[in-house]
Structures are given as structure tokens and as C-alpha cells.
Amino acid sequence: MAIKIIGLLIGVLVFGAGVYYLVKEQKDRESRKIYTTVSAAGAVITAVCAVLLFL
């Protein structure tokens, strides 16, 4: 259970950082692509850990 909570926290932090830098670097196309991918990965990690935690 602790691993799922840690994974959930990591996913939320990665997602939050990706969104923050996505907004901050809005003008740069290459940065948008990278930070969108990072945000998507964080969202997937968060969703998977949340599902596993609540099942």
C-alpha cells in the first residue's frame, strides 16, 4: 500500500511539474512537445496508482 501511495505522489508531482513548465514555456514548440509528454506520463502514473490504491 505504501508503494501505491508513493507512486501516486510521484505521479501528481510529475504531472504538476509538466503542466507548470508547459504554461511557463508556452512560446517554444519543442518545449511544449516535451512538457506535454511529461504531463501525460504523470497523469497516467497518477491514474494507475489511484486505481490500484482504491481497488
PDB file with SEQRES, HELIX, SHEET and CRYST1 records, atoms N, CA, C and O in Angstrom:
SEQRES   1 A   55  MET ALA ILE LYS ILE ILE GLY LEU LEU ILE GLY VAL LEU          
SEQRES   2 A   55  VAL PHE GLY ALA GLY VAL TYR TYR LEU VAL LYS GLU GLN          
SEQRES   3 A   55  LYS ASP ARG GLU SER ARG LYS ILE TYR THR THR VAL SER          
SEQRES   4 A   55  ALA ALA GLY ALA VAL ILE THR ALA VAL CYS ALA VAL LEU          
SEQRES   5 A   55  LEU PHE LEU                                                  
HELIX    1 AA1 ALA A    2  LYS A   24  1                                  23    
HELIX    2 AA2 ARG A   29  PHE A   54  1                                  26    
CRYST1    1.000    1.000    1.000  90.00  90.00  90.00 P 1           1          
ATOM      1  N   MET A   1       0.820  -1.184   0.000  1.00  0.00           N  
ATOM      2  CA  MET A   1       0.000   0.000   0.000  1.00  0.00           C  
ATOM      3  C   MET A   1       0.873   1.260   0.000  1.00  0.00           C  
ATOM      4  O   MET A   1       0.525   2.257  -0.633  1.00  0.00           O  
ATOM      5  N   ALA A   2       1.986   1.214   0.698  1.00  0.00           N  
ATOM      6  CA  ALA A   2       2.868   2.384   0.754  1.00  0.00           C  
ATOM      7  C   ALA A   2       3.459   2.692  -0.620  1.00  0.00           C  
ATOM      8  O   ALA A   2       3.643   3.856  -0.974  1.00  0.00           O  
ATOM      9  N   ILE A   3       3.754   1.650  -1.390  1.00  0.00           N  
ATOM     10  CA  ILE A   3       4.320   1.854  -2.722  1.00  0.00           C  
ATOM     11  C   ILE A   3       3.299   2.534  -3.628  1.00  0.00           C  
ATOM     12  O   ILE A   3       3.662   3.372  -4.454  1.00  0.00           O  
ATOM     13  N   LYS A   4       2.031   2.181  -3.480  1.00  0.00           N  
ATOM     14  CA  LYS A   4       0.983   2.791  -4.293  1.00  0.00           C  
ATOM     15  C   LYS A   4       0.811   4.270  -3.946  1.00  0.00           C  
ATOM     16  O   LYS A   4       0.594   5.098  -4.830  1.00  0.00           O  
ATOM     17  N   ILE A   5       0.906   4.591  -2.674  1.00  0.00           N  
ATOM     18  CA  ILE A   5       0.785   5.992  -2.249  1.00  0.00           C  
ATOM     19  C   ILE A   5       1.988   6.795  -2.741  1.00  0.00           C  
ATOM     20  O   ILE A   5       1.833   7.924  -3.207  1.00  0.00           O  
ATOM     21  N   ILE A   6       3.168   6.226  -2.640  1.00  0.00           N  
ATOM     22  CA  ILE A   6       4.370   6.902  -3.138  1.00  0.00           C  
ATOM     23  C   ILE A   6       4.273   7.099  -4.650  1.00  0.00           C  
ATOM     24  O   ILE A   6       4.623   8.165  -5.157  1.00  0.00           O  
ATOM     25  N   GLY A   7       3.806   6.090  -5.366  1.00  0.00           N  
ATOM     26  CA  GLY A   7       3.615   6.216  -6.808  1.00  0.00           C  
ATOM     27  C   GLY A   7       2.604   7.292  -7.149  1.00  0.00           C  
ATOM     28  O   GLY A   7       2.775   8.039  -8.113  1.00  0.00           O  
ATOM     29  N   LEU A   8       1.546   7.364  -6.349  1.00  0.00           N  
ATOM     30  CA  LEU A   8       0.528   8.396  -6.556  1.00  0.00           C  
ATOM     31  C   LEU A   8       1.122   9.791  -6.363  1.00  0.00           C  
ATOM     32  O   LEU A   8       0.865  10.694  -7.160  1.00  0.00           O  
ATOM     33  N   LEU A   9       1.906   9.965  -5.317  1.00  0.00           N  
ATOM     34  CA  LEU A   9       2.546  11.259  -5.066  1.00  0.00           C  
ATOM     35  C   LEU A   9       3.529  11.631  -6.178  1.00  0.00           C  
ATOM     36  O   LEU A   9       3.572  12.779  -6.618  1.00  0.00           O  
ATOM     37  N   ILE A  10       4.304  10.665  -6.620  1.00  0.00           N  
ATOM     38  CA  ILE A  10       5.256  10.924  -7.705  1.00  0.00           C  
ATOM     39  C   ILE A  10       4.514  11.299  -8.984  1.00  0.00           C  
ATOM     40  O   ILE A  10       4.916  12.223  -9.692  1.00  0.00           O  
ATOM     41  N   GLY A  11       3.438  10.585  -9.276  1.00  0.00           N  
ATOM     42  CA  GLY A  11       2.644  10.897 -10.462  1.00  0.00           C  
ATOM     43  C   GLY A  11       2.069  12.298 -10.419  1.00  0.00           C  
ATOM     44  O   GLY A  11       2.088  13.018 -11.417  1.00  0.00           O  
ATOM     45  N   VAL A  12       1.553  12.685  -9.254  1.00  0.00           N  
ATOM     46  CA  VAL A  12       0.988  14.028  -9.107  1.00  0.00           C  
ATOM     47  C   VAL A  12       2.078  15.084  -9.261  1.00  0.00           C  
ATOM     48  O   VAL A  12       1.856  16.112  -9.901  1.00  0.00           O  
ATOM     49  N   LEU A  13       3.238  14.846  -8.689  1.00  0.00           N  
ATOM     50  CA  LEU A  13       4.334  15.810  -8.794  1.00  0.00           C  
ATOM     51  C   LEU A  13       4.847  15.937 -10.231  1.00  0.00           C  
ATOM     52  O   LEU A  13       5.119  17.043 -10.697  1.00  0.00           O  
ATOM     53  N   VAL A  14       4.980  14.815 -10.928  1.00  0.00           N  
ATOM     54  CA  VAL A  14       5.437  14.853 -12.319  1.00  0.00           C  
ATOM     55  C   VAL A  14       4.405  15.572 -13.186  1.00  0.00           C  
ATOM     56  O   VAL A  14       4.765  16.385 -14.037  1.00  0.00           O  
ATOM     57  N   PHE A  15       3.121  15.271 -12.968  1.00  0.00           N  
ATOM     58  CA  PHE A  15       2.061  15.932 -13.713  1.00  0.00           C  
ATOM     59  C   PHE A  15       2.056  17.439 -13.445  1.00  0.00           C  
ATOM     60  O   PHE A  15       1.954  18.241 -14.373  1.00  0.00           O  
ATOM     61  N   GLY A  16       2.168  17.814 -12.177  1.00  0.00           N  
ATOM     62  CA  GLY A  16       2.175  19.230 -11.812  1.00  0.00           C  
ATOM     63  C   GLY A  16       3.360  19.969 -12.397  1.00  0.00           C  
ATOM     64  O   GLY A  16       3.212  21.086 -12.893  1.00  0.00           O  
ATOM     65  N   ALA A  17       4.529  19.365 -12.344  1.00  0.00           N  
ATOM     66  CA  ALA A  17       5.725  20.000 -12.910  1.00  0.00           C  
ATOM     67  C   ALA A  17       5.598  20.139 -14.423  1.00  0.00           C  
ATOM     68  O   ALA A  17       5.981  21.161 -14.993  1.00  0.00           O  
ATOM     69  N   GLY A  18       5.062  19.112 -15.068  1.00  0.00           N  
ATOM     70  CA  GLY A  18       4.872  19.182 -16.519  1.00  0.00           C  
ATOM     71  C   GLY A  18       3.931  20.292 -16.921  1.00  0.00           C  
ATOM     72  O   GLY A  18       4.199  21.021 -17.877  1.00  0.00           O  
ATOM     73  N   VAL A  19       2.826  20.431 -16.197  1.00  0.00           N  
ATOM     74  CA  VAL A  19       1.853  21.486 -16.503  1.00  0.00           C  
ATOM     75  C   VAL A  19       2.450  22.858 -16.213  1.00  0.00           C  
ATOM     76  O   VAL A  19       2.257  23.797 -16.986  1.00  0.00           O  
ATOM     77  N   TYR A  20       3.171  22.976 -15.109  1.00  0.00           N  
ATOM     78  CA  TYR A  20       3.794  24.261 -14.755  1.00  0.00           C  
ATOM     79  C   TYR A  20       4.749  24.724 -15.855  1.00  0.00           C  
ATOM     80  O   TYR A  20       4.668  25.862 -16.317  1.00  0.00           O  
ATOM     81  N   TYR A  21       5.647  23.842 -16.267  1.00  0.00           N  
ATOM     82  CA  TYR A  21       6.616  24.235 -17.283  1.00  0.00           C  
ATOM     83  C   TYR A  21       5.975  24.343 -18.660  1.00  0.00           C  
ATOM     84  O   TYR A  21       6.468  25.083 -19.511  1.00  0.00           O  
ATOM     85  N   LEU A  22       4.882  23.617 -18.892  1.00  0.00           N  
ATOM     86  CA  LEU A  22       4.155  23.758 -20.150  1.00  0.00           C  
ATOM     87  C   LEU A  22       3.578  25.159 -20.269  1.00  0.00           C  
ATOM     88  O   LEU A  22       3.649  25.771 -21.335  1.00  0.00           O  
ATOM     89  N   VAL A  23       3.012  25.669 -19.192  1.00  0.00           N  
ATOM     90  CA  VAL A  23       2.470  27.027 -19.197  1.00  0.00           C  
ATOM     91  C   VAL A  23       3.597  28.055 -19.264  1.00  0.00           C  
ATOM     92  O   VAL A  23       3.484  29.066 -19.958  1.00  0.00           O  
ATOM     93  N   LYS A  24       4.679  27.791 -18.542  1.00  0.00           N  
ATOM     94  CA  LYS A  24       5.793  28.734 -18.490  1.00  0.00           C  
ATOM     95  C   LYS A  24       6.497  28.876 -19.848  1.00  0.00           C  
ATOM     96  O   LYS A  24       6.900  29.976 -20.227  1.00  0.00           O  
ATOM     97  N   GLU A  25       6.638  27.792 -20.560  1.00  0.00           N  
ATOM     98  CA  GLU A  25       7.357  27.781 -21.848  1.00  0.00           C  
ATOM     99  C   GLU A  25       6.385  27.649 -23.015  1.00  0.00           C  
ATOM    100  O   GLU A  25       6.635  26.874 -23.937  1.00  0.00           O  
ATOM    101  N   GLN A  26       5.297  28.381 -22.989  1.00  0.00           N  
ATOM    102  CA  GLN A  26       4.251  28.268 -24.000  1.00  0.00           C  
ATOM    103  C   GLN A  26       4.708  28.636 -25.402  1.00  0.00           C  
ATOM    104  O   GLN A  26       4.187  28.095 -26.377  1.00  0.00           O  
ATOM    105  N   LYS A  27       5.636  29.512 -25.521  1.00  0.00           N  
ATOM    106  CA  LYS A  27       6.047  30.021 -26.832  1.00  0.00           C  
ATOM    107  C   LYS A  27       6.931  29.046 -27.617  1.00  0.00           C  
ATOM    108  O   LYS A  27       6.932  29.067 -28.847  1.00  0.00           O  
ATOM    109  N   ASP A  28       7.667  28.209 -26.927  1.00  0.00           N  
ATOM    110  CA  ASP A  28       8.630  27.308 -27.562  1.00  0.00           C  
ATOM    111  C   ASP A  28       7.945  25.999 -27.974  1.00  0.00           C  
ATOM    112  O   ASP A  28       7.401  25.289 -27.128  1.00  0.00           O  
ATOM    113  N   ARG A  29       7.972  25.685 -29.262  1.00  0.00           N  
ATOM    114  CA  ARG A  29       7.298  24.485 -29.758  1.00  0.00           C  
ATOM    115  C   ARG A  29       7.912  23.205 -29.215  1.00  0.00           C  
ATOM    116  O   ARG A  29       7.190  22.297 -28.804  1.00  0.00           O  
ATOM    117  N   GLU A  30       9.216  23.126 -29.207  1.00  0.00           N  
ATOM    118  CA  GLU A  30       9.900  21.919 -28.747  1.00  0.00           C  
ATOM    119  C   GLU A  30       9.628  21.671 -27.260  1.00  0.00           C  
ATOM    120  O   GLU A  30       9.410  20.531 -26.849  1.00  0.00           O  
ATOM    121  N   SER A  31       9.642  22.725 -26.468  1.00  0.00           N  
ATOM    122  CA  SER A  31       9.357  22.592 -25.041  1.00  0.00           C  
ATOM    123  C   SER A  31       7.917  22.133 -24.804  1.00  0.00           C  
ATOM    124  O   SER A  31       7.655  21.314 -23.924  1.00  0.00           O  
ATOM    125  N   ARG A  32       6.994  22.668 -25.595  1.00  0.00           N  
ATOM    126  CA  ARG A  32       5.587  22.253 -25.453  1.00  0.00           C  
ATOM    127  C   ARG A  32       5.422  20.770 -25.696  1.00  0.00           C  
ATOM    128  O   ARG A  32       4.672  20.095 -24.991  1.00  0.00           O  
ATOM    129  N   LYS A  33       6.125  20.263 -26.698  1.00  0.00           N  
ATOM    130  CA  LYS A  33       6.044  18.844 -27.021  1.00  0.00           C  
ATOM    131  C   LYS A  33       6.589  17.991 -25.869  1.00  0.00           C  
ATOM    132  O   LYS A  33       5.978  16.994 -25.483  1.00  0.00           O  
ATOM    133  N   ILE A  34       7.713  18.382 -25.338  1.00  0.00           N  
ATOM    134  CA  ILE A  34       8.342  17.640 -24.248  1.00  0.00           C  
ATOM    135  C   ILE A  34       7.477  17.691 -22.991  1.00  0.00           C  
ATOM    136  O   ILE A  34       7.228  16.656 -22.374  1.00  0.00           O  
ATOM    137  N   TYR A  35       7.023  18.862 -22.611  1.00  0.00           N  
ATOM    138  CA  TYR A  35       6.258  19.002 -21.374  1.00  0.00           C  
ATOM    139  C   TYR A  35       4.853  18.413 -21.483  1.00  0.00           C  
ATOM    140  O   TYR A  35       4.275  18.010 -20.474  1.00  0.00           O  
ATOM    141  N   THR A  36       4.301  18.360 -22.685  1.00  0.00           N  
ATOM    142  CA  THR A  36       3.032  17.665 -22.867  1.00  0.00           C  
ATOM    143  C   THR A  36       3.216  16.175 -22.637  1.00  0.00           C  
ATOM    144  O   THR A  36       2.373  15.531 -22.013  1.00  0.00           O  
ATOM    145  N   THR A  37       4.313  15.628 -23.138  1.00  0.00           N  
ATOM    146  CA  THR A  37       4.608  14.209 -22.922  1.00  0.00           C  
ATOM    147  C   THR A  37       4.834  13.918 -21.443  1.00  0.00           C  
ATOM    148  O   THR A  37       4.344  12.915 -20.924  1.00  0.00           O  
ATOM    149  N   VAL A  38       5.571  14.786 -20.765  1.00  0.00           N  
ATOM    150  CA  VAL A  38       5.825  14.607 -19.338  1.00  0.00           C  
ATOM    151  C   VAL A  38       4.520  14.691 -18.546  1.00  0.00           C  
ATOM    152  O   VAL A  38       4.299  13.899 -17.629  1.00  0.00           O  
ATOM    153  N   SER A  39       3.666  15.636 -18.892  1.00  0.00           N  
ATOM    154  CA  SER A  39       2.380  15.780 -18.209  1.00  0.00           C  
ATOM    155  C   SER A  39       1.504  14.551 -18.428  1.00  0.00           C  
ATOM    156  O   SER A  39       0.850  14.076 -17.500  1.00  0.00           O  
ATOM    157  N   ALA A  40       1.494  14.044 -19.647  1.00  0.00           N  
ATOM    158  CA  ALA A  40       0.704  12.850 -19.944  1.00  0.00           C  
ATOM    159  C   ALA A  40       1.223  11.640 -19.169  1.00  0.00           C  
ATOM    160  O   ALA A  40       0.435  10.846 -18.656  1.00  0.00           O  
ATOM    161  N   ALA A  41       2.533  11.500 -19.082  1.00  0.00           N  
ATOM    162  CA  ALA A  41       3.108  10.388 -18.323  1.00  0.00           C  
ATOM    163  C   ALA A  41       2.757  10.509 -16.845  1.00  0.00           C  
ATOM    164  O   ALA A  41       2.433   9.509 -16.205  1.00  0.00           O  
ATOM    165  N   GLY A  42       2.815  11.705 -16.302  1.00  0.00           N  
ATOM    166  CA  GLY A  42       2.442  11.917 -14.907  1.00  0.00           C  
ATOM    167  C   GLY A  42       0.976  11.607 -14.658  1.00  0.00           C  
ATOM    168  O   GLY A  42       0.619  11.045 -13.622  1.00  0.00           O  
ATOM    169  N   ALA A  43       0.125  11.976 -15.613  1.00  0.00           N  
ATOM    170  CA  ALA A  43      -1.308  11.692 -15.475  1.00  0.00           C  
ATOM    171  C   ALA A  43      -1.574  10.192 -15.515  1.00  0.00           C  
ATOM    172  O   ALA A  43      -2.414   9.688 -14.769  1.00  0.00           O  
ATOM    173  N   VAL A  44      -0.870   9.485 -16.375  1.00  0.00           N  
ATOM    174  CA  VAL A  44      -1.038   8.030 -16.457  1.00  0.00           C  
ATOM    175  C   VAL A  44      -0.568   7.365 -15.173  1.00  0.00           C  
ATOM    176  O   VAL A  44      -1.251   6.486 -14.645  1.00  0.00           O  
ATOM    177  N   ILE A  45       0.575   7.766 -14.669  1.00  0.00           N  
ATOM    178  CA  ILE A  45       1.095   7.210 -13.418  1.00  0.00           C  
ATOM    179  C   ILE A  45       0.112   7.472 -12.277  1.00  0.00           C  
ATOM    180  O   ILE A  45      -0.160   6.580 -11.474  1.00  0.00           O  
ATOM    181  N   THR A  46      -0.419   8.685 -12.206  1.00  0.00           N  
ATOM    182  CA  THR A  46      -1.381   9.042 -11.163  1.00  0.00           C  
ATOM    183  C   THR A  46      -2.643   8.212 -11.277  1.00  0.00           C  
ATOM    184  O   THR A  46      -3.147   7.707 -10.274  1.00  0.00           O  
ATOM    185  N   ALA A  47      -3.155   8.065 -12.480  1.00  0.00           N  
ATOM    186  CA  ALA A  47      -4.393   7.304 -12.676  1.00  0.00           C  
ATOM    187  C   ALA A  47      -4.213   5.835 -12.319  1.00  0.00           C  
ATOM    188  O   ALA A  47      -5.065   5.247 -11.653  1.00  0.00           O  
ATOM    189  N   VAL A  48      -3.120   5.247 -12.754  1.00  0.00           N  
ATOM    190  CA  VAL A  48      -2.878   3.827 -12.478  1.00  0.00           C  
ATOM    191  C   VAL A  48      -2.716   3.597 -10.974  1.00  0.00           C  
ATOM    192  O   VAL A  48      -3.302   2.664 -10.424  1.00  0.00           O  
ATOM    193  N   CYS A  49      -1.940   4.426 -10.320  1.00  0.00           N  
ATOM    194  CA  CYS A  49      -1.728   4.251  -8.882  1.00  0.00           C  
ATOM    195  C   CYS A  49      -3.013   4.511  -8.096  1.00  0.00           C  
ATOM    196  O   CYS A  49      -3.267   3.843  -7.094  1.00  0.00           O  
ATOM    197  N   ALA A  50      -3.822   5.472  -8.538  1.00  0.00           N  
ATOM    198  CA  ALA A  50      -5.089   5.739  -7.862  1.00  0.00           C  
ATOM    199  C   ALA A  50      -6.038   4.555  -7.990  1.00  0.00           C  
ATOM    200  O   ALA A  50      -6.702   4.180  -7.024  1.00  0.00           O  
ATOM    201  N   VAL A  51      -6.104   3.966  -9.184  1.00  0.00           N  
ATOM    202  CA  VAL A  51      -6.961   2.796  -9.378  1.00  0.00           C  
ATOM    203  C   VAL A  51      -6.489   1.633  -8.533  1.00  0.00           C  
ATOM    204  O   VAL A  51      -7.293   0.965  -7.883  1.00  0.00           O  
ATOM    205  N   LEU A  52      -5.190   1.387  -8.537  1.00  0.00           N  
ATOM    206  CA  LEU A  52      -4.644   0.294  -7.740  1.00  0.00           C  
ATOM    207  C   LEU A  52      -4.836   0.526  -6.245  1.00  0.00           C  
ATOM    208  O   LEU A  52      -5.038  -0.428  -5.494  1.00  0.00           O  
ATOM    209  N   LEU A  53      -4.776   1.767  -5.812  1.00  0.00           N  
ATOM    210  CA  LEU A  53      -4.932   2.093  -4.407  1.00  0.00           C  
ATOM    211  C   LEU A  53      -6.361   1.852  -3.938  1.00  0.00           C  
ATOM    212  O   LEU A  53      -6.578   1.352  -2.834  1.00  0.00           O  
ATOM    213  N   PHE A  54      -7.334   2.206  -4.771  1.00  0.00           N  
ATOM    214  CA  PHE A  54      -8.720   2.122  -4.359  1.00  0.00           C  
ATOM    215  C   PHE A  54      -9.374   0.777  -4.669  1.00  0.00           C  
ATOM    216  O   PHE A  54     -10.529   0.564  -4.302  1.00  0.00           O  
ATOM    217  N   LEU A  55      -8.678  -0.116  -5.322  1.00  0.00           N  
ATOM    218  CA  LEU A  55      -9.231  -1.456  -5.580  1.00  0.00           C  
ATOM    219  C   LEU A  55      -8.897  -2.418  -4.482  1.00  0.00           C  
ATOM    220  O   LEU A  55      -9.285  -3.585  -4.543  1.00  0.00           O  
TER     221      LEU A  55                                                      
END                                                                             
